[in-house]
């Protein structure tokens, strides 16, 4: 019986000098550093001059006016 009492004390962690169970610390994983690759320098190519194209002017479209419907076609107000 004494053994069980002690065990309880140990679990509850108390005045009678029993220490609480220590939690194990998780080890942190070290991240591996990636090696940087050296970039090769590219040779610059000479650019050819492009000929400029002449822009064509756009013609403006005329808006068509909507024809008004005759009164007879419209819904007459409800009486």
mmJSON file of the N, C-alpha and C atoms, coordinates in Angstrom:
{"data_MODEL":{"atom_site":{
"group_PDB":["ATOM","ATOM","ATOM","ATOM","ATOM","ATOM","ATOM","ATOM","ATOM","ATOM","ATOM","ATOM","ATOM","ATOM","ATOM","ATOM","ATOM","ATOM","ATOM","ATOM","ATOM","ATOM","ATOM","ATOM","ATOM","ATOM","ATOM","ATOM","ATOM","ATOM","ATOM","ATOM","ATOM","ATOM","ATOM","ATOM","ATOM","ATOM","ATOM","ATOM","ATOM","ATOM","ATOM","ATOM","ATOM","ATOM","ATOM","ATOM","ATOM","ATOM","ATOM","ATOM","ATOM","ATOM","ATOM","ATOM","ATOM","ATOM","ATOM","ATOM","ATOM","ATOM","ATOM","ATOM","ATOM","ATOM","ATOM","ATOM","ATOM","ATOM","ATOM","ATOM","ATOM","ATOM","ATOM","ATOM","ATOM","ATOM","ATOM","ATOM","ATOM","ATOM","ATOM","ATOM","ATOM","ATOM","ATOM","ATOM","ATOM","ATOM","ATOM","ATOM","ATOM","ATOM","ATOM","ATOM","ATOM","ATOM","ATOM","ATOM","ATOM","ATOM","ATOM","ATOM","ATOM","ATOM","ATOM","ATOM","ATOM","ATOM","ATOM","ATOM","ATOM","ATOM","ATOM","ATOM","ATOM","ATOM","ATOM","ATOM","ATOM","ATOM","ATOM","ATOM","ATOM","ATOM","ATOM","ATOM","ATOM","ATOM","ATOM","ATOM","ATOM","ATOM","ATOM","ATOM","ATOM","ATOM","ATOM","ATOM","ATOM","ATOM","ATOM","ATOM","ATOM","ATOM","ATOM","ATOM","ATOM","ATOM","ATOM","ATOM","ATOM","ATOM","ATOM","ATOM","ATOM","ATOM","ATOM","ATOM","ATOM","ATOM","ATOM","ATOM","ATOM","ATOM","ATOM","ATOM","ATOM","ATOM","ATOM","ATOM","ATOM","ATOM","ATOM","ATOM","ATOM","ATOM","ATOM","ATOM","ATOM","ATOM","ATOM","ATOM","ATOM","ATOM","ATOM","ATOM","ATOM","ATOM","ATOM","ATOM","ATOM","ATOM","ATOM","ATOM","ATOM","ATOM","ATOM","ATOM","ATOM","ATOM","ATOM","ATOM","ATOM","ATOM","ATOM","ATOM","ATOM","ATOM","ATOM","ATOM","ATOM","ATOM","ATOM","ATOM","ATOM","ATOM","ATOM","ATOM","ATOM","ATOM","ATOM","ATOM","ATOM","ATOM","ATOM","ATOM","ATOM","ATOM","ATOM","ATOM","ATOM","ATOM","ATOM","ATOM","ATOM"],
"id":[1,2,3,4,5,6,7,8,9,10,11,12,13,14,15,16,17,18,19,20,21,22,23,24,25,26,27,28,29,30,31,32,33,34,35,36,37,38,39,40,41,42,43,44,45,46,47,48,49,50,51,52,53,54,55,56,57,58,59,60,61,62,63,64,65,66,67,68,69,70,71,72,73,74,75,76,77,78,79,80,81,82,83,84,85,86,87,88,89,90,91,92,93,94,95,96,97,98,99,100,101,102,103,104,105,106,107,108,109,110,111,112,113,114,115,116,117,118,119,120,121,122,123,124,125,126,127,128,129,130,131,132,133,134,135,136,137,138,139,140,141,142,143,144,145,146,147,148,149,150,151,152,153,154,155,156,157,158,159,160,161,162,163,164,165,166,167,168,169,170,171,172,173,174,175,176,177,178,179,180,181,182,183,184,185,186,187,188,189,190,191,192,193,194,195,196,197,198,199,200,201,202,203,204,205,206,207,208,209,210,211,212,213,214,215,216,217,218,219,220,221,222,223,224,225,226,227,228,229,230,231,232,233,234,235,236,237],
"type_symbol":["N","C","C","N","C","C","N","C","C","N","C","C","N","C","C","N","C","C","N","C","C","N","C","C","N","C","C","N","C","C","N","C","C","N","C","C","N","C","C","N","C","C","N","C","C","N","C","C","N","C","C","N","C","C","N","C","C","N","C","C","N","C","C","N","C","C","N","C","C","N","C","C","N","C","C","N","C","C","N","C","C","N","C","C","N","C","C","N","C","C","N","C","C","N","C","C","N","C","C","N","C","C","N","C","C","N","C","C","N","C","C","N","C","C","N","C","C","N","C","C","N","C","C","N","C","C","N","C","C","N","C","C","N","C","C","N","C","C","N","C","C","N","C","C","N","C","C","N","C","C","N","C","C","N","C","C","N","C","C","N","C","C","N","C","C","N","C","C","N","C","C","N","C","C","N","C","C","N","C","C","N","C","C","N","C","C","N","C","C","N","C","C","N","C","C","N","C","C","N","C","C","N","C","C","N","C","C","N","C","C","N","C","C","N","C","C","N","C","C","N","C","C","N","C","C","N","C","C","N","C","C","N","C","C","N","C","C"],
"label_atom_id":["N","CA","C","N","CA","C","N","CA","C","N","CA","C","N","CA","C","N","CA","C","N","CA","C","N","CA","C","N","CA","C","N","CA","C","N","CA","C","N","CA","C","N","CA","C","N","CA","C","N","CA","C","N","CA","C","N","CA","C","N","CA","C","N","CA","C","N","CA","C","N","CA","C","N","CA","C","N","CA","C","N","CA","C","N","CA","C","N","CA","C","N","CA","C","N","CA","C","N","CA","C","N","CA","C","N","CA","C","N","CA","C","N","CA","C","N","CA","C","N","CA","C","N","CA","C","N","CA","C","N","CA","C","N","CA","C","N","CA","C","N","CA","C","N","CA","C","N","CA","C","N","CA","C","N","CA","C","N","CA","C","N","CA","C","N","CA","C","N","CA","C","N","CA","C","N","CA","C","N","CA","C","N","CA","C","N","CA","C","N","CA","C","N","CA","C","N","CA","C","N","CA","C","N","CA","C","N","CA","C","N","CA","C","N","CA","C","N","CA","C","N","CA","C","N","CA","C","N","CA","C","N","CA","C","N","CA","C","N","CA","C","N","CA","C","N","CA","C","N","CA","C","N","CA","C","N","CA","C","N","CA","C","N","CA","C","N","CA","C","N","CA","C","N","CA","C"],
"label_alt_id":[null,null,null,null,null,null,null,null,null,null,null,null,null,null,null,null,null,null,null,null,null,null,null,null,null,null,null,null,null,null,null,null,null,null,null,null,null,null,null,null,null,null,null,null,null,null,null,null,null,null,null,null,null,null,null,null,null,null,null,null,null,null,null,null,null,null,null,null,null,null,null,null,null,null,null,null,null,null,null,null,null,null,null,null,null,null,null,null,null,null,null,null,null,null,null,null,null,null,null,null,null,null,null,null,null,null,null,null,null,null,null,null,null,null,null,null,null,null,null,null,null,null,null,null,null,null,null,null,null,null,null,null,null,null,null,null,null,null,null,null,null,null,null,null,null,null,null,null,null,null,null,null,null,null,null,null,null,null,null,null,null,null,null,null,null,null,null,null,null,null,null,null,null,null,null,null,null,null,null,null,null,null,null,null,null,null,null,null,null,null,null,null,null,null,null,null,null,null,null,null,null,null,null,null,null,null,null,null,null,null,null,null,null,null,null,null,null,null,null,null,null,null,null,null,null,null,null,null,null,null,null,null,null,null,null,null,null],
"label_comp_id":["UNK","UNK","UNK","UNK","UNK","UNK","UNK","UNK","UNK","UNK","UNK","UNK","UNK","UNK","UNK","UNK","UNK","UNK","UNK","UNK","UNK","UNK","UNK","UNK","UNK","UNK","UNK","UNK","UNK","UNK","UNK","UNK","UNK","UNK","UNK","UNK","UNK","UNK","UNK","UNK","UNK","UNK","UNK","UNK","UNK","UNK","UNK","UNK","UNK","UNK","UNK","UNK","UNK","UNK","UNK","UNK","UNK","UNK","UNK","UNK","UNK","UNK","UNK","UNK","UNK","UNK","UNK","UNK","UNK","UNK","UNK","UNK","UNK","UNK","UNK","UNK","UNK","UNK","UNK","UNK","UNK","UNK","UNK","UNK","UNK","UNK","UNK","UNK","UNK","UNK","UNK","UNK","UNK","UNK","UNK","UNK","UNK","UNK","UNK","UNK","UNK","UNK","UNK","UNK","UNK","UNK","UNK","UNK","UNK","UNK","UNK","UNK","UNK","UNK","UNK","UNK","UNK","UNK","UNK","UNK","UNK","UNK","UNK","UNK","UNK","UNK","UNK","UNK","UNK","UNK","UNK","UNK","UNK","UNK","UNK","UNK","UNK","UNK","UNK","UNK","UNK","UNK","UNK","UNK","UNK","UNK","UNK","UNK","UNK","UNK","UNK","UNK","UNK","UNK","UNK","UNK","UNK","UNK","UNK","UNK","UNK","UNK","UNK","UNK","UNK","UNK","UNK","UNK","UNK","UNK","UNK","UNK","UNK","UNK","UNK","UNK","UNK","UNK","UNK","UNK","UNK","UNK","UNK","UNK","UNK","UNK","UNK","UNK","UNK","UNK","UNK","UNK","UNK","UNK","UNK","UNK","UNK","UNK","UNK","UNK","UNK","UNK","UNK","UNK","UNK","UNK","UNK","UNK","UNK","UNK","UNK","UNK","UNK","UNK","UNK","UNK","UNK","UNK","UNK","UNK","UNK","UNK","UNK","UNK","UNK","UNK","UNK","UNK","UNK","UNK","UNK","UNK","UNK","UNK","UNK","UNK","UNK"],
"label_asym_id":["A","A","A","A","A","A","A","A","A","A","A","A","A","A","A","A","A","A","A","A","A","A","A","A","A","A","A","A","A","A","A","A","A","A","A","A","A","A","A","A","A","A","A","A","A","A","A","A","A","A","A","A","A","A","A","A","A","A","A","A","A","A","A","A","A","A","A","A","A","A","A","A","A","A","A","A","A","A","A","A","A","A","A","A","A","A","A","A","A","A","A","A","A","A","A","A","A","A","A","A","A","A","A","A","A","A","A","A","A","A","A","A","A","A","A","A","A","A","A","A","A","A","A","A","A","A","A","A","A","A","A","A","A","A","A","A","A","A","A","A","A","A","A","A","A","A","A","A","A","A","A","A","A","A","A","A","A","A","A","A","A","A","A","A","A","A","A","A","A","A","A","A","A","A","A","A","A","A","A","A","A","A","A","A","A","A","A","A","A","A","A","A","A","A","A","A","A","A","A","A","A","A","A","A","A","A","A","A","A","A","A","A","A","A","A","A","A","A","A","A","A","A","A","A","A","A","A","A","A","A","A","A","A","A","A","A","A"],
"label_entity_id":["1","1","1","1","1","1","1","1","1","1","1","1","1","1","1","1","1","1","1","1","1","1","1","1","1","1","1","1","1","1","1","1","1","1","1","1","1","1","1","1","1","1","1","1","1","1","1","1","1","1","1","1","1","1","1","1","1","1","1","1","1","1","1","1","1","1","1","1","1","1","1","1","1","1","1","1","1","1","1","1","1","1","1","1","1","1","1","1","1","1","1","1","1","1","1","1","1","1","1","1","1","1","1","1","1","1","1","1","1","1","1","1","1","1","1","1","1","1","1","1","1","1","1","1","1","1","1","1","1","1","1","1","1","1","1","1","1","1","1","1","1","1","1","1","1","1","1","1","1","1","1","1","1","1","1","1","1","1","1","1","1","1","1","1","1","1","1","1","1","1","1","1","1","1","1","1","1","1","1","1","1","1","1","1","1","1","1","1","1","1","1","1","1","1","1","1","1","1","1","1","1","1","1","1","1","1","1","1","1","1","1","1","1","1","1","1","1","1","1","1","1","1","1","1","1","1","1","1","1","1","1","1","1","1","1","1","1"],
"label_seq_id":[1,1,1,2,2,2,3,3,3,4,4,4,5,5,5,6,6,6,7,7,7,8,8,8,9,9,9,10,10,10,11,11,11,12,12,12,13,13,13,14,14,14,15,15,15,16,16,16,17,17,17,18,18,18,19,19,19,20,20,20,21,21,21,22,22,22,23,23,23,24,24,24,25,25,25,26,26,26,27,27,27,28,28,28,29,29,29,30,30,30,31,31,31,32,32,32,33,33,33,34,34,34,35,35,35,36,36,36,37,37,37,38,38,38,39,39,39,40,40,40,41,41,41,42,42,42,43,43,43,44,44,44,45,45,45,46,46,46,47,47,47,48,48,48,49,49,49,50,50,50,51,51,51,52,52,52,53,53,53,54,54,54,55,55,55,56,56,56,57,57,57,58,58,58,59,59,59,60,60,60,61,61,61,62,62,62,63,63,63,64,64,64,65,65,65,66,66,66,67,67,67,68,68,68,69,69,69,70,70,70,71,71,71,72,72,72,73,73,73,74,74,74,75,75,75,76,76,76,77,77,77,78,78,78,79,79,79],
"pdbx_PDB_ins_code":[null,null,null,null,null,null,null,null,null,null,null,null,null,null,null,null,null,null,null,null,null,null,null,null,null,null,null,null,null,null,null,null,null,null,null,null,null,null,null,null,null,null,null,null,null,null,null,null,null,null,null,null,null,null,null,null,null,null,null,null,null,null,null,null,null,null,null,null,null,null,null,null,null,null,null,null,null,null,null,null,null,null,null,null,null,null,null,null,null,null,null,null,null,null,null,null,null,null,null,null,null,null,null,null,null,null,null,null,null,null,null,null,null,null,null,null,null,null,null,null,null,null,null,null,null,null,null,null,null,null,null,null,null,null,null,null,null,null,null,null,null,null,null,null,null,null,null,null,null,null,null,null,null,null,null,null,null,null,null,null,null,null,null,null,null,null,null,null,null,null,null,null,null,null,null,null,null,null,null,null,null,null,null,null,null,null,null,null,null,null,null,null,null,null,null,null,null,null,null,null,null,null,null,null,null,null,null,null,null,null,null,null,null,null,null,null,null,null,null,null,null,null,null,null,null,null,null,null,null,null,null,null,null,null,null,null,null],
"Cartn_x":[0.816,0.0,0.855,1.922,2.806,3.351,3.719,4.279,3.323,2.057,1.061,0.902,0.949,0.803,1.941,3.128,4.292,4.167,3.686,3.554,2.596,1.529,0.557,1.192,1.965,2.638,3.567,4.264,5.213,4.47,3.325,2.563,2.02,1.476,0.884,1.949,3.155,4.287,4.061,4.651,4.163,5.245,4.767,5.616,6.649,6.363,7.209,8.5,8.984,10.3,10.311,9.167,9.15,9.127,9.977,10.031,9.054,8.553,7.679,8.519,7.87,8.594,8.97,10.209,10.673,10.254,9.84,9.477,10.742,10.791,11.963,11.885,13.01,13.055,13.255,12.501,12.654,13.873,14.637,15.823,15.403,15.954,15.647,16.57,15.968,16.776,17.48,18.739,19.496,19.207,18.993,18.734,20.049,20.084,21.295,21.321,22.465,22.601,22.862,22.124,22.305,23.479,24.263,25.387,24.894,25.369,24.969,25.837,25.145,25.882,26.323,27.526,28.016,27.408,26.921,26.299,27.37,27.2,28.121,27.666,28.624,28.294,28.003,26.896,26.523,27.122,27.49,28.018,26.853,27.007,25.948,25.977,24.774,24.66,24.316,24.829,24.509,23.108,22.318,20.945,20.867,19.994,19.759,18.713,18.875,17.907,16.662,15.52,14.26,13.744,13.13,12.525,11.183,10.909,9.644,8.539,7.419,6.269,5.392,4.821,3.932,2.582,2.043,0.749,-0.366,-1.352,-2.524,-3.514,-4.14,-5.132,-6.425,-7.014,-8.276,-9.424,-10.383,-11.561,-12.55,-13.127,-14.106,-15.439,-16.057,-17.358,-18.434,-19.404,-20.514,-21.53,-22.006,-22.999,-24.357,-25.065,-26.404,-27.388,-28.265,-29.29,-30.418,-30.89,-32.0,-33.284,-34.076,-35.357,-36.346,-37.089,-38.086,-39.269,-39.77,-40.925,-42.175,-43.076,-44.335,-45.089,-45.9,-46.584,-47.438,-48.045,-48.91,-48.146,-46.856,-46.057,-45.73,-45.584,-45.25,-46.428,-46.117,-47.193,-47.973,-49.263,-50.095,-50.206,-50.278,-50.392,-51.655,-51.511,-52.653,-53.686,-54.929,-55.998,-56.61],
"Cartn_y":[-1.209,0.0,1.267,1.209,2.369,2.689,1.646,1.804,2.584,2.206,2.87,4.335,4.59,5.969,6.822,6.244,6.968,7.244,6.192,6.321,7.452,7.526,8.59,9.947,10.024,11.283,11.687,10.662,10.939,11.475,10.869,11.284,12.699,12.961,14.274,15.334,14.915,15.805,16.716,16.397,17.056,17.501,17.844,18.42,17.431,16.124,15.189,14.857,15.862,15.703,14.893,14.418,13.709,14.736,14.517,15.486,15.071,16.088,15.806,15.234,14.421,13.855,14.975,14.943,15.966,15.59,16.594,16.344,16.329,15.383,15.313,16.427,17.061,18.125,17.509,18.025,17.533,18.183,17.361,17.894,18.566,19.748,20.454,19.953,19.723,19.27,20.461,20.242,21.316,21.322,22.52,22.644,22.664,21.913,21.902,23.129,23.732,24.907,24.444,25.083,24.739,25.521,24.819,25.489,26.258,27.474,28.289,27.943,27.77,27.492,28.8,28.777,29.979,30.064,31.25,31.452,31.791,31.173,31.483,32.768,33.593,34.854,34.595,35.162,35.001,36.129,35.76,36.783,37.563,38.864,39.714,39.731,39.543,39.606,41.022,41.433,42.773,42.758,43.761,43.833,44.532,43.955,44.597,45.672,46.753,47.841,47.467,47.661,47.351,48.584,48.315,49.415,49.737,51.014,51.423,51.344,50.763,50.673,51.894,52.352,53.507,53.037,53.797,53.445,53.935,53.061,53.45,54.119,55.167,55.859,55.071,54.939,54.216,55.164,54.649,55.454,55.314,56.442,56.405,55.934,55.025,54.524,55.463,55.728,56.59,55.742,56.298,55.574,55.738,54.608,54.664,55.104,55.999,56.468,55.465,55.179,54.244,54.941,54.238,54.799,54.641,55.711,55.648,54.83,53.983,53.159,54.025,53.737,54.488,54.182,55.141,55.053,53.783,53.375,52.19,50.922,50.847,49.662,49.6,50.76,50.793,50.315,49.806,49.337,50.529,50.427,51.529,51.425,52.588,52.534,51.805,51.022,50.237,51.151,50.87,51.726,51.094],
"Cartn_z":[0.0,0.0,0.0,0.767,0.837,-0.565,-1.262,-2.607,-3.514,-3.431,-4.282,-3.904,-2.603,-2.131,-2.674,-2.595,-3.083,-4.569,-5.285,-6.737,-7.068,-6.315,-6.531,-6.301,-5.225,-4.926,-6.07,-6.584,-7.649,-8.884,-9.179,-10.356,-10.168,-8.957,-8.727,-8.476,-8.169,-7.972,-6.778,-5.615,-4.402,-3.451,-2.24,-1.211,-0.701,-0.82,-0.129,-0.902,-1.619,-2.234,-3.523,-3.954,-5.23,-6.332,-7.287,-8.381,-9.463,-10.152,-11.278,-12.408,-13.225,-14.347,-15.305,-15.729,-16.66,-18.074,-18.798,-20.193,-21.015,-21.939,-22.799,-23.838,-24.042,-25.041,-26.415,-27.356,-28.724,-29.345,-30.034,-30.705,-31.995,-32.206,-33.443,-34.542,-35.708,-36.838,-37.457,-37.76,-38.397,-39.887,-40.396,-41.828,-42.572,-43.658,-44.466,-45.359,-45.445,-46.311,-47.738,-48.638,-50.045,-50.605,-51.407,-52.039,-53.263,-53.378,-54.524,-55.718,-56.854,-58.074,-58.708,-59.252,-59.916,-61.306,-61.612,-62.922,-63.949,-65.132,-66.219,-66.889,-67.24,-67.899,-69.372,-69.816,-71.216,-72.037,-73.261,-74.163,-74.734,-74.778,-75.293,-76.816,-77.384,-78.832,-79.232,-80.391,-80.88,-81.449,-81.043,-81.5,-82.847,-83.707,-84.994,-84.825,-85.533,-85.432,-86.225,-85.575,-86.242,-86.965,-88.124,-88.872,-88.265,-88.123,-87.529,-88.568,-88.146,-89.033,-88.829,-89.935,-89.846,-89.331,-88.393,-87.817,-88.711,-88.891,-89.671,-88.75,-89.281,-88.471,-88.505,-87.331,-87.25,-87.548,-88.316,-88.61,-87.471,-87.078,-85.998,-86.548,-85.817,-86.231,-85.717,-86.587,-86.176,-85.439,-84.342,-83.569,-84.221,-84.304,-84.887,-83.824,-84.216,-83.274,-83.255,-82.042,-81.911,-82.312,-83.085,-83.493,-82.357,-82.124,-81.055,-81.532,-80.649,-80.994,-80.982,-81.889,-81.842,-80.539,-80.136,-78.844,-78.739,-79.811,-79.788,-79.397,-79.722,-79.407,-77.911,-77.326,-75.897,-75.075,-73.897,-73.026,-72.491,-72.645,-72.154,-70.637,-69.967,-68.499,-68.073,-67.0,-66.531,-65.885,-66.246,-65.698,-64.46],
"occupancy":[1.0,1.0,1.0,1.0,1.0,1.0,1.0,1.0,1.0,1.0,1.0,1.0,1.0,1.0,1.0,1.0,1.0,1.0,1.0,1.0,1.0,1.0,1.0,1.0,1.0,1.0,1.0,1.0,1.0,1.0,1.0,1.0,1.0,1.0,1.0,1.0,1.0,1.0,1.0,1.0,1.0,1.0,1.0,1.0,1.0,1.0,1.0,1.0,1.0,1.0,1.0,1.0,1.0,1.0,1.0,1.0,1.0,1.0,1.0,1.0,1.0,1.0,1.0,1.0,1.0,1.0,1.0,1.0,1.0,1.0,1.0,1.0,1.0,1.0,1.0,1.0,1.0,1.0,1.0,1.0,1.0,1.0,1.0,1.0,1.0,1.0,1.0,1.0,1.0,1.0,1.0,1.0,1.0,1.0,1.0,1.0,1.0,1.0,1.0,1.0,1.0,1.0,1.0,1.0,1.0,1.0,1.0,1.0,1.0,1.0,1.0,1.0,1.0,1.0,1.0,1.0,1.0,1.0,1.0,1.0,1.0,1.0,1.0,1.0,1.0,1.0,1.0,1.0,1.0,1.0,1.0,1.0,1.0,1.0,1.0,1.0,1.0,1.0,1.0,1.0,1.0,1.0,1.0,1.0,1.0,1.0,1.0,1.0,1.0,1.0,1.0,1.0,1.0,1.0,1.0,1.0,1.0,1.0,1.0,1.0,1.0,1.0,1.0,1.0,1.0,1.0,1.0,1.0,1.0,1.0,1.0,1.0,1.0,1.0,1.0,1.0,1.0,1.0,1.0,1.0,1.0,1.0,1.0,1.0,1.0,1.0,1.0,1.0,1.0,1.0,1.0,1.0,1.0,1.0,1.0,1.0,1.0,1.0,1.0,1.0,1.0,1.0,1.0,1.0,1.0,1.0,1.0,1.0,1.0,1.0,1.0,1.0,1.0,1.0,1.0,1.0,1.0,1.0,1.0,1.0,1.0,1.0,1.0,1.0,1.0,1.0,1.0,1.0,1.0,1.0,1.0,1.0,1.0,1.0,1.0,1.0,1.0],
"B_iso_or_equiv":[0.0,0.0,0.0,0.0,0.0,0.0,0.0,0.0,0.0,0.0,0.0,0.0,0.0,0.0,0.0,0.0,0.0,0.0,0.0,0.0,0.0,0.0,0.0,0.0,0.0,0.0,0.0,0.0,0.0,0.0,0.0,0.0,0.0,0.0,0.0,0.0,0.0,0.0,0.0,0.0,0.0,0.0,0.0,0.0,0.0,0.0,0.0,0.0,0.0,0.0,0.0,0.0,0.0,0.0,0.0,0.0,0.0,0.0,0.0,0.0,0.0,0.0,0.0,0.0,0.0,0.0,0.0,0.0,0.0,0.0,0.0,0.0,0.0,0.0,0.0,0.0,0.0,0.0,0.0,0.0,0.0,0.0,0.0,0.0,0.0,0.0,0.0,0.0,0.0,0.0,0.0,0.0,0.0,0.0,0.0,0.0,0.0,0.0,0.0,0.0,0.0,0.0,0.0,0.0,0.0,0.0,0.0,0.0,0.0,0.0,0.0,0.0,0.0,0.0,0.0,0.0,0.0,0.0,0.0,0.0,0.0,0.0,0.0,0.0,0.0,0.0,0.0,0.0,0.0,0.0,0.0,0.0,0.0,0.0,0.0,0.0,0.0,0.0,0.0,0.0,0.0,0.0,0.0,0.0,0.0,0.0,0.0,0.0,0.0,0.0,0.0,0.0,0.0,0.0,0.0,0.0,0.0,0.0,0.0,0.0,0.0,0.0,0.0,0.0,0.0,0.0,0.0,0.0,0.0,0.0,0.0,0.0,0.0,0.0,0.0,0.0,0.0,0.0,0.0,0.0,0.0,0.0,0.0,0.0,0.0,0.0,0.0,0.0,0.0,0.0,0.0,0.0,0.0,0.0,0.0,0.0,0.0,0.0,0.0,0.0,0.0,0.0,0.0,0.0,0.0,0.0,0.0,0.0,0.0,0.0,0.0,0.0,0.0,0.0,0.0,0.0,0.0,0.0,0.0,0.0,0.0,0.0,0.0,0.0,0.0,0.0,0.0,0.0,0.0,0.0,0.0,0.0,0.0,0.0,0.0,0.0,0.0],
"pdbx_formal_charge":[null,null,null,null,null,null,null,null,null,null,null,null,null,null,null,null,null,null,null,null,null,null,null,null,null,null,null,null,null,null,null,null,null,null,null,null,null,null,null,null,null,null,null,null,null,null,null,null,null,null,null,null,null,null,null,null,null,null,null,null,null,null,null,null,null,null,null,null,null,null,null,null,null,null,null,null,null,null,null,null,null,null,null,null,null,null,null,null,null,null,null,null,null,null,null,null,null,null,null,null,null,null,null,null,null,null,null,null,null,null,null,null,null,null,null,null,null,null,null,null,null,null,null,null,null,null,null,null,null,null,null,null,null,null,null,null,null,null,null,null,null,null,null,null,null,null,null,null,null,null,null,null,null,null,null,null,null,null,null,null,null,null,null,null,null,null,null,null,null,null,null,null,null,null,null,null,null,null,null,null,null,null,null,null,null,null,null,null,null,null,null,null,null,null,null,null,null,null,null,null,null,null,null,null,null,null,null,null,null,null,null,null,null,null,null,null,null,null,null,null,null,null,null,null,null,null,null,null,null,null,null,null,null,null,null,null,null],
"auth_seq_id":[1,1,1,2,2,2,3,3,3,4,4,4,5,5,5,6,6,6,7,7,7,8,8,8,9,9,9,10,10,10,11,11,11,12,12,12,13,13,13,14,14,14,15,15,15,16,16,16,17,17,17,18,18,18,19,19,19,20,20,20,21,21,21,22,22,22,23,23,23,24,24,24,25,25,25,26,26,26,27,27,27,28,28,28,29,29,29,30,30,30,31,31,31,32,32,32,33,33,33,34,34,34,35,35,35,36,36,36,37,37,37,38,38,38,39,39,39,40,40,40,41,41,41,42,42,42,43,43,43,44,44,44,45,45,45,46,46,46,47,47,47,48,48,48,49,49,49,50,50,50,51,51,51,52,52,52,53,53,53,54,54,54,55,55,55,56,56,56,57,57,57,58,58,58,59,59,59,60,60,60,61,61,61,62,62,62,63,63,63,64,64,64,65,65,65,66,66,66,67,67,67,68,68,68,69,69,69,70,70,70,71,71,71,72,72,72,73,73,73,74,74,74,75,75,75,76,76,76,77,77,77,78,78,78,79,79,79],
"auth_comp_id":["UNK","UNK","UNK","UNK","UNK","UNK","UNK","UNK","UNK","UNK","UNK","UNK","UNK","UNK","UNK","UNK","UNK","UNK","UNK","UNK","UNK","UNK","UNK","UNK","UNK","UNK","UNK","UNK","UNK","UNK","UNK","UNK","UNK","UNK","UNK","UNK","UNK","UNK","UNK","UNK","UNK","UNK","UNK","UNK","UNK","UNK","UNK","UNK","UNK","UNK","UNK","UNK","UNK","UNK","UNK","UNK","UNK","UNK","UNK","UNK","UNK","UNK","UNK","UNK","UNK","UNK","UNK","UNK","UNK","UNK","UNK","UNK","UNK","UNK","UNK","UNK","UNK","UNK","UNK","UNK","UNK","UNK","UNK","UNK","UNK","UNK","UNK","UNK","UNK","UNK","UNK","UNK","UNK","UNK","UNK","UNK","UNK","UNK","UNK","UNK","UNK","UNK","UNK","UNK","UNK","UNK","UNK","UNK","UNK","UNK","UNK","UNK","UNK","UNK","UNK","UNK","UNK","UNK","UNK","UNK","UNK","UNK","UNK","UNK","UNK","UNK","UNK","UNK","UNK","UNK","UNK","UNK","UNK","UNK","UNK","UNK","UNK","UNK","UNK","UNK","UNK","UNK","UNK","UNK","UNK","UNK","UNK","UNK","UNK","UNK","UNK","UNK","UNK","UNK","UNK","UNK","UNK","UNK","UNK","UNK","UNK","UNK","UNK","UNK","UNK","UNK","UNK","UNK","UNK","UNK","UNK","UNK","UNK","UNK","UNK","UNK","UNK","UNK","UNK","UNK","UNK","UNK","UNK","UNK","UNK","UNK","UNK","UNK","UNK","UNK","UNK","UNK","UNK","UNK","UNK","UNK","UNK","UNK","UNK","UNK","UNK","UNK","UNK","UNK","UNK","UNK","UNK","UNK","UNK","UNK","UNK","UNK","UNK","UNK","UNK","UNK","UNK","UNK","UNK","UNK","UNK","UNK","UNK","UNK","UNK","UNK","UNK","UNK","UNK","UNK","UNK","UNK","UNK","UNK","UNK","UNK","UNK"],
"auth_asym_id":["A","A","A","A","A","A","A","A","A","A","A","A","A","A","A","A","A","A","A","A","A","A","A","A","A","A","A","A","A","A","A","A","A","A","A","A","A","A","A","A","A","A","A","A","A","A","A","A","A","A","A","A","A","A","A","A","A","A","A","A","A","A","A","A","A","A","A","A","A","A","A","A","A","A","A","A","A","A","A","A","A","A","A","A","A","A","A","A","A","A","A","A","A","A","A","A","A","A","A","A","A","A","A","A","A","A","A","A","A","A","A","A","A","A","A","A","A","A","A","A","A","A","A","A","A","A","A","A","A","A","A","A","A","A","A","A","A","A","A","A","A","A","A","A","A","A","A","A","A","A","A","A","A","A","A","A","A","A","A","A","A","A","A","A","A","A","A","A","A","A","A","A","A","A","A","A","A","A","A","A","A","A","A","A","A","A","A","A","A","A","A","A","A","A","A","A","A","A","A","A","A","A","A","A","A","A","A","A","A","A","A","A","A","A","A","A","A","A","A","A","A","A","A","A","A","A","A","A","A","A","A","A","A","A","A","A","A"],
"auth_atom_id":["N","CA","C","N","CA","C","N","CA","C","N","CA","C","N","CA","C","N","CA","C","N","CA","C","N","CA","C","N","CA","C","N","CA","C","N","CA","C","N","CA","C","N","CA","C","N","CA","C","N","CA","C","N","CA","C","N","CA","C","N","CA","C","N","CA","C","N","CA","C","N","CA","C","N","CA","C","N","CA","C","N","CA","C","N","CA","C","N","CA","C","N","CA","C","N","CA","C","N","CA","C","N","CA","C","N","CA","C","N","CA","C","N","CA","C","N","CA","C","N","CA","C","N","CA","C","N","CA","C","N","CA","C","N","CA","C","N","CA","C","N","CA","C","N","CA","C","N","CA","C","N","CA","C","N","CA","C","N","CA","C","N","CA","C","N","CA","C","N","CA","C","N","CA","C","N","CA","C","N","CA","C","N","CA","C","N","CA","C","N","CA","C","N","CA","C","N","CA","C","N","CA","C","N","CA","C","N","CA","C","N","CA","C","N","CA","C","N","CA","C","N","CA","C","N","CA","C","N","CA","C","N","CA","C","N","CA","C","N","CA","C","N","CA","C","N","CA","C","N","CA","C","N","CA","C","N","CA","C","N","CA","C","N","CA","C","N","CA","C","N","CA","C","N","CA","C"],
"pdbx_PDB_model_num":[1,1,1,1,1,1,1,1,1,1,1,1,1,1,1,1,1,1,1,1,1,1,1,1,1,1,1,1,1,1,1,1,1,1,1,1,1,1,1,1,1,1,1,1,1,1,1,1,1,1,1,1,1,1,1,1,1,1,1,1,1,1,1,1,1,1,1,1,1,1,1,1,1,1,1,1,1,1,1,1,1,1,1,1,1,1,1,1,1,1,1,1,1,1,1,1,1,1,1,1,1,1,1,1,1,1,1,1,1,1,1,1,1,1,1,1,1,1,1,1,1,1,1,1,1,1,1,1,1,1,1,1,1,1,1,1,1,1,1,1,1,1,1,1,1,1,1,1,1,1,1,1,1,1,1,1,1,1,1,1,1,1,1,1,1,1,1,1,1,1,1,1,1,1,1,1,1,1,1,1,1,1,1,1,1,1,1,1,1,1,1,1,1,1,1,1,1,1,1,1,1,1,1,1,1,1,1,1,1,1,1,1,1,1,1,1,1,1,1,1,1,1,1,1,1,1,1,1,1,1,1,1,1,1,1,1,1]
}}}
